[in-house]
Amino acid sequence: GEFSVEESLLPHYALGGAELVRKFQLSVPAGESWTFRAGVAASWIQDEHGDWIASDGLRIRVMGAEARIRKQSGAEELLVALASGTQTFEIRMAW
């Protein structure tokens, strides 16, 4: 099978600010797993709502998938695991 990615970008306006919503639909071949890098910062913390907040103030919420941090060359990467099969998830970003 082939690895395929469809992404759509939408602004989301709400009380308190706006977000950029990135919606993904993926097809990952059987037996394969991939990782999507959602962001890079000097450091990340996760707040009580599950949002990831970067040291530079970027806020990312991952919906429909699991995210984790990987330390890499003096920075931290926010990674989303992509398992085999068809899946959808979205990333909401605010500054």
C-alpha positions as CSV (number, residue, x, y, z in Angstrom):
1,G,0.0,0.0,0.0
2,E,0.9,3.6,-0.3
3,F,1.3,6.2,2.4
4,S,-1.0,9.1,1.8
5,V,-1.7,12.4,3.5
6,E,-4.5,14.9,3.0
7,E,-4.4,18.2,5.0
8,S,-6.8,21.1,5.2
9,L,-6.2,24.4,6.9
10,L,-9.0,26.4,8.5
11,P,-9.0,29.4,10.7
12,H,-11.1,29.1,13.9
13,Y,-12.3,32.3,15.5
14,A,-13.4,32.1,19.1
15,L,-13.8,34.3,22.2
16,G,-10.3,34.8,23.5
17,G,-8.5,34.5,20.2
18,A,-8.1,32.6,17.0
19,E,-6.6,29.2,16.1
20,L,-5.2,27.7,13.0
21,V,-6.8,24.2,12.6
22,R,-4.8,21.6,10.6
23,K,-7.0,18.6,9.8
24,F,-5.2,15.4,8.6
25,Q,-6.5,12.3,6.9
26,L,-3.9,9.6,6.6
27,S,-3.5,6.1,5.1
28,V,-0.5,4.3,6.5
29,P,0.5,0.9,5.0
30,A,0.0,-2.2,7.1
31,G,2.9,-3.1,9.3
32,E,4.4,0.5,9.1
33,S,4.4,3.3,11.7
34,W,5.4,6.9,11.1
35,T,5.8,10.0,13.2
36,F,4.6,13.5,12.4
37,R,6.5,16.4,13.9
38,A,3.9,18.9,15.1
39,G,6.4,21.4,16.5
40,V,9.9,22.2,17.8
41,A,10.8,24.4,20.7
42,A,13.5,24.8,23.4
43,S,11.0,23.1,25.8
44,W,7.3,22.0,26.0
45,I,5.0,21.7,29.0
46,Q,1.5,20.1,28.9
47,D,-1.2,22.0,30.8
48,E,-4.2,20.6,32.7
49,H,-6.3,20.6,29.5
50,G,-3.9,18.5,27.5
51,D,-2.6,21.4,25.4
52,W,1.2,21.6,24.7
53,I,2.8,25.0,25.4
54,A,6.1,25.8,23.8
55,S,8.8,28.0,25.5
56,D,8.1,30.6,22.8
57,G,4.4,30.8,23.6
58,L,3.0,28.6,20.8
59,R,0.1,26.5,22.1
60,I,-0.8,23.2,20.3
61,R,-3.7,20.9,21.0
62,V,-3.6,17.5,19.3
63,M,-7.0,15.9,18.9
64,G,-7.6,12.3,17.7
65,A,-4.0,11.1,18.2
66,E,-1.4,10.7,20.9
67,A,1.5,13.2,21.2
68,R,4.8,12.9,23.0
69,I,8.1,14.8,23.4
70,R,11.5,13.8,22.1
71,K,14.6,15.6,23.1
72,Q,16.8,16.3,20.0
73,S,20.0,18.4,19.7
74,G,19.2,20.9,22.4
75,A,15.5,21.2,21.5
76,E,12.4,19.3,22.1
77,E,10.1,17.9,19.3
78,L,6.4,17.5,19.7
79,L,5.7,14.2,17.9
80,V,2.4,12.5,16.8
81,A,2.5,8.7,16.4
82,L,0.9,7.5,13.1
83,A,-0.1,3.8,13.2
84,S,-0.9,1.7,10.2
85,G,-4.4,2.0,8.7
86,T,-6.6,5.0,8.0
87,Q,-6.9,7.7,10.6
88,T,-7.8,11.3,11.1
89,F,-6.6,13.8,13.6
90,E,-6.3,17.6,14.0
91,I,-3.8,20.0,15.4
92,R,-5.0,23.4,16.7
93,M,-2.4,26.1,17.0
94,A,-2.6,29.4,18.7
95,W,0.0,32.1,19.5
